[in-house]
Amino acid sequence: MKIAVFGATGTTGVIFVEQALKENYQLKLYCRPQSIVKLGELSSHASVEIIQGGFDDDFTPAVRGVAVVVSFLGPGLNWPSGNPLEKVMMKIMQTMRNEGVTRFVTMGTPTIADPLDKNVFKYRILVSSLKLLQPNVYNDMVATGNLFKSGNYDDLDWTVARICFLKSSAQPKEHIHVGYVGDGQGSLVSQRVHWVKFILTEILENHWIRKMPFITSI
Ligand SMILES: NC(=O)c1ccc[n+]([C@@H]2O[C@H](COP(=O)([O-])OP(=O)(O)OC[C@H]3O[C@@H](n4cnc5c(N)ncnc54)[C@H](OP(=O)(O)O)[C@@H]3O)[C@@H](O)[C@H]2O)c1
């Protein structure tokens, strides 16, 4: 199976690429030219094809011929206004439609509220703080969530894999919990390897299509 990966040069993206290659996937990695170096030897792996480009370039070469699209893209420091993440999600999904690719697993956070979430203080404080301190990030995450909730992309098999504070233990002591925000079992921490494991399991099992699970480590 061939997977297109957006955000492959990020911390989680690299972990995903390593694990997906161990599991014998073929990968197309959409990367900014200056960031390819972050992939190290992975960039020349026989099962890796690098497609160079940024948000403003054509995504078609990355999406053409794949079975699944995975995205680790999300807001970083000094995130601009104008909801660039929402726009890039729309562009990825329009390209998927053009290319007849239906399966999409992408990053979300508790800022994207799901009707199945419970209103729990610690997550509410988190989201309120983000709204106050990083309004561009908050607005973009809400707008991105609304895209999926609108029903306008329900011809695609999307999953918004929501995570909380990311950690990078190679062999975490915790185990993975997949549920909803405030379900009484989740935490505030998502180990990157658990997020990656969720995605690689989900693209085979398709349990969470058109859903927004919350993946944490407990
Ligand atoms: N860290 C946390 O606790 C936390 C919490 C909630 C959500 N998140 C989100 O989770 C995602 C993964 O986290 P991470 O720490 O693994 O990410 P990361 O190391 O920051 O990597 C982000 C990836 O997105 C790409 N990207 C970001 N802005 C871009 C732009 N304007 N144009 C093209 N590519 C762009 C980066 O490309 P380059 O390599 O070219 O820069 C990189 O591949 C992030 O998107 C972040 O917003 C993180």
The ligand as a MOL file (V3000), in Angstrom:
LIG
                    3D

  0  0  0     0  0            999 V3000
M  V30 BEGIN CTAB
M  V30 COUNTS 48 52 0 0 0
M  V30 BEGIN ATOM
M  V30 1 N 3.9360 19.6430 20.0280 0
M  V30 2 C 2.7600 19.4790 20.5860 0
M  V30 3 O 2.6230 19.2700 21.8090 0
M  V30 4 C 1.5360 19.5750 19.7230 0
M  V30 5 C 0.2820 19.6090 20.3310 0
M  V30 6 C -0.8590 19.6280 19.5170 0
M  V30 7 C -0.7170 19.6390 18.1270 0
M  V30 8 N 0.5220 19.6300 17.5640 0 CHG=1
M  V30 9 C 0.6200 19.5760 16.0940 0
M  V30 10 O 1.0360 18.2820 15.7640 0
M  V30 11 C 1.7730 18.3160 14.5490 0
M  V30 12 C 2.9370 17.3820 14.6480 0
M  V30 13 O 3.7370 17.7800 15.7300 0
M  V30 14 P 5.3110 17.6630 15.6200 0
M  V30 15 O 5.8850 18.2150 16.8810 0
M  V30 16 O 5.6580 16.3140 15.1690 0 CHG=-1
M  V30 17 O 5.5000 18.7000 14.4170 0
M  V30 18 P 6.7510 19.5040 13.8960 0
M  V30 19 O 8.0220 18.8460 14.2690 0
M  V30 20 O 6.5470 20.9310 14.2700 0
M  V30 21 O 6.5390 19.3330 12.3000 0
M  V30 22 C 5.5310 19.9720 11.6160 0
M  V30 23 C 5.5480 19.5300 10.1680 0
M  V30 24 O 4.6470 20.3790 9.4450 0
M  V30 25 C 5.3630 21.0280 8.4150 0
M  V30 26 N 4.9230 22.4240 8.2560 0
M  V30 27 C 4.5660 23.2640 9.2450 0
M  V30 28 N 4.2900 24.4750 8.7190 0
M  V30 29 C 4.4820 24.3690 7.3800 0
M  V30 30 C 4.3590 25.2600 6.2860 0
M  V30 31 N 3.9780 26.5320 6.4620 0
M  V30 32 N 4.6220 24.7910 5.0390 0
M  V30 33 C 5.0150 23.5180 4.8550 0
M  V30 34 N 5.1670 22.6200 5.8500 0
M  V30 35 C 4.8980 23.0450 7.0880 0
M  V30 36 C 6.8080 21.0200 8.8290 0
M  V30 37 O 7.6010 21.1410 7.6780 0
M  V30 38 P 9.1410 21.6200 7.7720 0
M  V30 39 O 9.9060 20.4260 8.2720 0
M  V30 40 O 9.4330 21.9790 6.3650 0
M  V30 41 O 9.1950 22.7820 8.7140 0
M  V30 42 C 6.9040 19.6540 9.5060 0
M  V30 43 O 7.0510 18.6430 8.5340 0
M  V30 44 C 2.1950 19.7520 14.3310 0
M  V30 45 O 1.6240 20.1500 13.1370 0
M  V30 46 C 1.6310 20.5300 15.5100 0
M  V30 47 O 0.9650 21.7100 15.0760 0
M  V30 48 C 1.6380 19.5870 18.3380 0
M  V30 END ATOM
M  V30 BEGIN BOND
M  V30 1 1 1 2
M  V30 2 2 2 3
M  V30 3 1 2 4
M  V30 4 1 4 5
M  V30 5 2 4 48
M  V30 6 2 5 6
M  V30 7 1 6 7
M  V30 8 2 7 8
M  V30 9 1 8 9
M  V30 10 1 8 48
M  V30 11 1 9 10
M  V30 12 1 9 46
M  V30 13 1 10 11
M  V30 14 1 11 12
M  V30 15 1 11 44
M  V30 16 1 12 13
M  V30 17 1 13 14
M  V30 18 2 14 15
M  V30 19 1 14 16
M  V30 20 1 14 17
M  V30 21 1 17 18
M  V30 22 2 18 19
M  V30 23 1 18 20
M  V30 24 1 18 21
M  V30 25 1 21 22
M  V30 26 1 22 23
M  V30 27 1 23 24
M  V30 28 1 23 42
M  V30 29 1 24 25
M  V30 30 1 25 26
M  V30 31 1 25 36
M  V30 32 1 26 27
M  V30 33 1 26 35
M  V30 34 2 27 28
M  V30 35 1 28 29
M  V30 36 1 29 30
M  V30 37 2 29 35
M  V30 38 1 30 31
M  V30 39 2 30 32
M  V30 40 1 32 33
M  V30 41 2 33 34
M  V30 42 1 34 35
M  V30 43 1 36 37
M  V30 44 1 36 42
M  V30 45 1 37 38
M  V30 46 2 38 39
M  V30 47 1 38 40
M  V30 48 1 38 41
M  V30 49 1 42 43
M  V30 50 1 44 45
M  V30 51 1 44 46
M  V30 52 1 46 47
M  V30 END BOND
M  V30 END CTAB
M  END
